[in-house]
């Protein structure tokens, strides 16, 4: 069987958008290799039949549901390993994130599978899946295929896979009885939240105003915050300003931060180093404001403005408010 099993993360009755993107991607790929696209969820009573069945909208034909503590990697490894072995799935697909990395690595080790992380695209060659991932600070792309001795474990970069409602109806829900390993129940979830940062959700924002060293100081982010509020967006930051203590880690974008793909990405005072480009290059529209006309970010921006952001941002904020008013 050349099936693809996707892990779907959920929280408070909703499925994670990166997981939904992975389900959509699995459905598309499964159609090309002539296999089944299925999903697996692990949790408690909030995983109702109705909620699980909605994954059919994104292309999953079946949803395997297992009981287990939520938010922990080891119980999911137990469940996925059983479902993959019992149903002879050839591939496991993850939408990205720290938990996806942990689970994917665990499943690969358990089943002697090949693991590829930070995948940005998946294609089909000769009836098999081939993962594409960046290397050398995203300066090159390599293809990774799998020898078939174990399942191919594909862990996407955040926002790598687009959500598409291509399914024809509800998915079949099948309960799986999983005997959790002794070590899988040693940890307990105490609190769920963003580490080392504030309550900032930049991954789901359609509009981002990102600030860099060009803002001059921590107080300079007030300009970015005012514009983001006027536009109905969120504020993001570069690693340099996060390391300097100007803004929380939760807002950091780049190779060591988060990957985003908003409809509008406005970069204020950001030079555009390759490490930052990695995290935002998939944005639909990129607008850059920088006083240095030779800043690298202008090379991949849709619109570039050369000038003093301390003068431009307040005027832009006022213009947006006036237009809305």
C-alpha angles and dihedrals in degrees: 000000000000096000128149122221117199125197112224119202118208137186130184095349097313132100120234112257093227088054091051089051089053091050090052091048092048091051092053094046094044089056090054095050096039096245140119125271110214135166135213128209128186124196147079140298093310088076094086125180090250094052095046092047091059089073085077088075088067094048106271111140094192136019120207111208122198131180116239146118113297126239096021124113104210098063090050090052089056092049097044094046090054095047093046093050096042093049100032097236113183097203142029119203129199130188094222137253132117094289091051090052091051096047095042092051090047094051090047092052093045095050100030091247132157114253127206119181133192091030113177099184141006126209138178122245124174091347094306135099121257120191123213119210134170121244136182094038091315093302092123139025125223132194119230123194131175131242096218097240088115137359119297108243112206118187114186128214112251112282091007094125124056122227113242128175097216100139124113099222146318120341122238111254118217124183116224122205106218125183103214118223117250092248092049092072098047095090126065128200107241102171134356118214149098115308121230095358151072130268095286122145106191097152094070098040118114091201126041129183106197125194131204138177089296088079086073101217143007091273088058089074088075086079091054092045093051092050093045090051091050091049094043093243141113136257124249134181145203124249091250094062092041090052088049090055095245096123138012122273090237088074097049118123126194145056092326095033136043132318116228137183109188126165089245127027114184112190115199117191094346118140094204104237115186091252090060095041089059090065101046110023092105092064113127095228125016121197119182130195116191136145091220108081089197095056110135092232090073089065092070102026123111090214127018127193119193110204150081109311090200087068099032101049097054091048091047091049091050091048093051092049091048091050092050091045 
